[in-house]
């Protein structure tokens, strides 16, 4: 099916359906790594390398995805970090949307600082209204400001799509 001159849906001979304007994005990397992040501050992760953004809903300047339509959106993210401080009280990595904040928490009760640690989000299905935003943030409370977030787009990624 198509509307005007823009193809909005294709059904091939096997019955597979593709929707080239369906909101879906995959971004990774950072303009530069975030280093020695200050404590007790939410730091928004601004992913700046688009692998794809088929409806242009992710902003590489602000790190925010903006829902073009009301619906249920599926999100995943992964952050590759260095020098996780065992002296920190806790770390939180968040998917912050206009309607709710989803939090992954870590108590770094390890025998020594971690040289490398990758944060993986659970698969999240969230409700969003048209114009709502979603972004990834990290915060450390207590300890030394030494956490780094890698700018490597193989390890630091954020993706999402309109599920229904």
Buried (B, 14 or more C-beta within 10 A) or exposed (E): EEEEEEEEEEEEEEEEEEBEBBBBBBBBBBEEBBBEBEBEEEBBBBBBBBEEBBBEBBBBEEBBBBBBBEBEBBBBBBBBBBBBBBEBEBBBBBBBBBEEEBEBEBEBEEEEBBEEBEBEBEEBEBEBEEEBBBBBBBBBEEBBBBBBBBBEBEBBBBBBBBBE
